[in-house]
């Protein structure tokens, strides 16, 4: 996911109206009491005056018809809010296909992409697997957004029309599955719980309402959130505020455990930006990793234009590995995106883009640089494979595997 820092542009009238409707819904859901200073005047609502940030993030991103991923607004590419690797170049999917092929040959010729975005990655995978004479016998997209399903349908119809009748769209995870599950920039969009450590005490940061506006509010951490925080041994404080703010992604861990229950043989390929635990919870990272995207601008306020702004956080890959391992999966590999793509032959794919020096080749070479250079996406993005019943090392982790850092 790529975007530039800067001020947030003004939405058009229709988008502002849609965001206002979601904001009214959220305020009504939170319904603050009189002590919080909200306009709800003491009414008692389901949220009791406070909503965990994970719940807010869920509503802001996935509320039917109003949330960011379900409202019909363009998200991907130059006309959206950010550009992901598949929108940048088909070489990403072509390299990834080498790893998908290897896993399918060791398990079953079945492929599912979770959260397929614009549909470019699944199109690139199918076309490259076909070129390699290893097309999947079954292909599906697990996608909850009706808007994105329509966009994926359009992309396949334009780029791989002969595959369109053979691709199935799923509403839920299959009961049992063998093959490859690809999740590119999926974990970062799962709802995050925010944890604050202040004066040795643990709090969960959530959302309240004051004078009609959404505001941050803390409560003592409890339940699964507190248990997760206690395992982390967080720094005592950081920055000027004298507190340490971070996130735990309980939803992503639960998602991995659910797949572990269903995966008979094969692997999950998880591609996202993030760090292992030792790097994620550094004292210097005292404000967490939460980020928001709107019209190719990065900002830090998830309350700005709810429903129009993407909300995301870096992935803590050690927790993902532990969730999979505890659920019976093997940690098959973990490395940087640069190492993974180079291992999978992205330079060979580049060589097929035309003569060196040609316009097509130079354009593709610039895209490969962005995907692999350390100061671009090469180091920030990581790839992890969790699976069952496979031989190792897998192709993508043959060199530069970092499982020992988890």
Secondary structure, 3 states (H helix, E strand, C coil): CECEECCCCCCCHHHHHHHHHHHHHHHHHHCCCHHHCCCCCCCCCCCCCCEEHHHHHHHHHHCCCCCCCCCCCCCECCCCCEECHHHHCCHHHHHHHHHHHHHHHHCCCEEEEECCCCCHHHHHHHHHHHHCCCCCCEEEEECCCHHHHHHHHHHHHHHCHHHHCCEEEECCCCCCEEEEEEEECCHHHCCCEEEEEECCEEEEEEEEEECCEEEEEEEECCHHHHHHHHCCCCCCCCCCCCEEEEEECHHHHHHHHHHHHHEEEEEEEEEEEEECHHHHCCCCCCECCCEEEECCEEECCCCCCCCCCEEECCEEHHHHHHHHHHCCCEEEEEEEHHHHHHHCCHHHHHHCCCCCCCHHHHHHHHHHHHHHCHHHHHCCEEEEEEEECCCCCCHHHCCCCCHHHC
